[in-house]
Amino acid sequence: MLVKFTFKNYKSFLDEQVLSMEAGPGKEMESTLLDVGRELIPQGGTLLASAAIFGAAASGKTNVLRALDYMKRVVLVSSGRVQIVRQVDPFAFQMGAQELDSHFEVEIIQDSTYYRYGFVIRGQRIVREWLFRRTERLTPLFQRDEEGLRIKGLAKNQARLLTPPSSTLFLTVAAEVGAGIGKEVSDVIEWFSKLTISFGPSQDDLKAFSGNEELLHQAMEVVAKAGCGICGMKLIEDGSYIDIETSHPVYDKEGQIARVRNVRLFQDRGLLSDGTVRLICTLALVMKAIKQGSVLLVDDFTAMGELFIPAHILSLFTSGLNIKRAQLIVTSSSPGLAGKALRRDQVWFTSRAQGDQTQLMRLSSITGVRKGGSYEKRLLEAAWKEED
């Protein structure tokens, strides 16, 4: 589970931003609250099953997802040949921002353990990195800075020999070098491995259905409610090729079903709407996340159809299906979803501030927002205020 994501100096964000999944006070819409216990989250013990980031076009909401996606890619490939650390993208519209620190940190719960992990990139080099675990209190497992590497249980001279090059995270090599913190390192890497971030539909999304008819059946139940003319779905696999074959009734002049036509999602892309393709691919990722209890982020969430469909998908994360406590975070340019399916502390928005910087703000933190108030009106008022 994701507790908190903190980042700064990346793309349209210059100042530090925090996306928190910690629940605020109040028990309204209690089904969206995930009880993890105060031993893991001393401030309240509950997390949110879902959250949504709203904002106008080009307001920077997608860059929140891109920041976490970049952090994931650094974790998973920094020890390989890809120079991922050099691909950091600091804020472009302030002199000197290229030389400032770009900061990335997550607080997560994996295998019933709380971890805080992060790193800092400056001048295309990793200059700081840290991993903490919470038992009775936060305990550093390793800390790395420009003065060296310190590892719990190892002498300084031993740790110094394990320091990786500045283009590589210690996290990604720690399990291989026998640093004595293999279990903790594996937990964090596993969390990132299961983290899924979708910026649009892809055939690879359909791999979630491979070998799992139950997930495909659950997705079909949602598709049937969408009213997009699909009466059946079948997974097609041929070597590395994968697609979904959808079945559609064909009517005669009297309006009676004469036959059924099969259409493939990607092979026959022009025959299906973009919203239908996006819906089925999103459902593949949603069902996979719920099955494995992972975190899923989806960009442009409401582009798949009428608001009741995104609202229904959100409700899956508060239903009996979500026994492994998966989480869903989405972006949308349509604030209509906010008042239909979300608590105030689940609603975030982005807006451009002075100097073309993006600011990320939680609705529940805005003075004057009250329970039962108009979310749409307040979101717009707040965004206009930031732009003035």
Secondary structure, 3 states (H helix, E strand, C coil): CEEEEEEECECCECCCEEEECECCCCCCCHHHEEECCCCCCCCCCEEECEEEEECCCCCCHHHHHHHHHHHHHHHHHCCCCCCHHHHCCCCCCCCCHHHCCEEEEEEEEECCEEEEEEEEEECCEEEEEEEEEECCCEEEEEEEECCEEEECCCCHHHHHHCCCCCCCCCHHHHHHHCCCCHHHHHHHHHHHHHCEEECCCCHHHHHHHCCCHHHHHHHHHHHHHHCCCCCEEEEEEECCEEEEEEEEEEECCCCCEEEEEEEECCCCHHHCCHHHHHHHHHHHHHHHHHHHCCEEEECCHHHHCCCHHHHHHHHHCCCCCCCCCCEEEEEECCHHHHHHHCCHHHEEEEEECHHHCEEEEEHHHCCCCCCCCCHHHHHHHHHHHHHC
